Amino acid sequence: SNLRFAAMRLCYWDLRGLGEVSRYILRFSETQWEDDRMALTEESMSKWFSGKATMDLDLPNLPYLVDGDVKVTQSVAIVRYLGRKFGLVGSSEKEVVRCEMAEQEIA
């Protein structure tokens, strides 16, 4: 696949939007990751829309995160994946619900 990288890679348009919460989590985690920001130009958009079907993503969309063999699209799915990966989810049902409410507040 053309999406294999040593460090995690988050790809989204060069704006905050739906990718920013994932960026917050990645910065907080202090892990090595690549912030792949696509320019908001006609050329970049055309390249994305014409090539996304060949990217080996189950649901080709932005943002997407690649973490080794794990490829995640959809902003909330990425936030939840990162939360689990970095131990930011609760251990009881009450804590999980509070985390999910906070997730929806900032997303």
N, C-alpha and C positions, 0 to 999 in steps of 0.2 A: 504494500500500500504506500501511496505517496504521503501519508499522514503520520509516519513514524518518526518520533523525535526523542532525544534523550530526556529532555526536561518537558514538563507539562507545557502545553501550548493552548492559549485561549485566543480565538479569532473572532473579531467583531468589527463593525464599522468604527471609524475614528471619531467616536463620540461616546458619551457616557451611556445613556439608554439602557437596554436590556443586558449589557455585559458588565455594568459597573459593580453590581453586588458581588459577582464572581471575582472581579478584580480586587474588591475589598477583602474578601476571604483569602485570596491568594497572597496578598500583601501581608495580612495578619499572620498567616501560616509561616511566613519567612522561608518558604520553599523556593527552589529555583523554578522559574517559569518564564515563558515567552509571551509577551503582550503583543500579539499580531493584530495591528490596527489597519484595516483596509480604508484607503482614502475614499472620501465621498465624492468621487468623480464618475462621470459617465463611463469612462474606460474601465475603472475598477468594478463598477456595478455590472457592466456588460460581461466582464471576465468571470465574475462570481456566478451570475445567472446562467451563463453558457457552460460553465464547467462543474457546477455543484453536483450534478448527477453522477460524475465520475470519481467522486471523492471518498467512496467507501464509507459513507455515513448512512445509518439506517433511515434517518429523517433529515436529509440535507437542508440545513437552515443555519442562520446566524442568530446568536453566537453558537460556536461549537468549541468543545474542549477535547484535546487529545492527551491522554495520560498513559503512555505505553500502548498496550493493545486496547485500552478502554477509550471509546469515542462516544461523546455525549453531545447531543444538541438539545435545544430548548432551554431557556434561561433558568426556569425553576428546577428542572432536572439536573442542571449543572450545579446550582446552589446546593441542592440536596446531596448530590454525589460528593461535593467538596466538604460539606458539613460532616458527612459520615467518615470520609477519609481523614479529616483532621480532628475528629472527636468533638465536634461542635454540636452534636445532637444530644438530647436528654437521655437519661437512663431509665426514667419512669414515664408512664403515659402522660402524666401531668407536665413533666419537663418537655417531652416531645411536642405536646400541644402548644406550649409556650413558645418553643422554637419555631414551630410552623406559623404561629400568629406573627411573630417578629419577622419571619421570612416574607410573609405577605405584606406586612407594613412597609418594608423597605424595598420590595421588588417592584 
